[in-house]
Amino acid sequence: MGKQDITQRYIEVTADDLPLTCPMPNMSLWNAHPRVGIPLNHGGEARCPYCGTLYKFKGELPKGHH
């Protein structure tokens, strides 16, 4: 994944992105908020409480992931 702007509102993530945080390491930080952990729900989706970006897991969640 290349550099992304934190204003992007939908991001697909994979097991390589876990543990998931927002902003993600590859996002531009000039307009970022504090880094927060984003727990994925059982459907593999979660929203950042700061910027509202929707993260959706692509594929099957790894076993043991909460």
Buried (B, 14 or more C-beta within 10 A) or exposed (E): EEEBEBEEEEBEBEEEBBEBBBBBEEBEEEEBEEEEEBEBEEEBEBBBEBBEBEBEBEEEBEEEBE
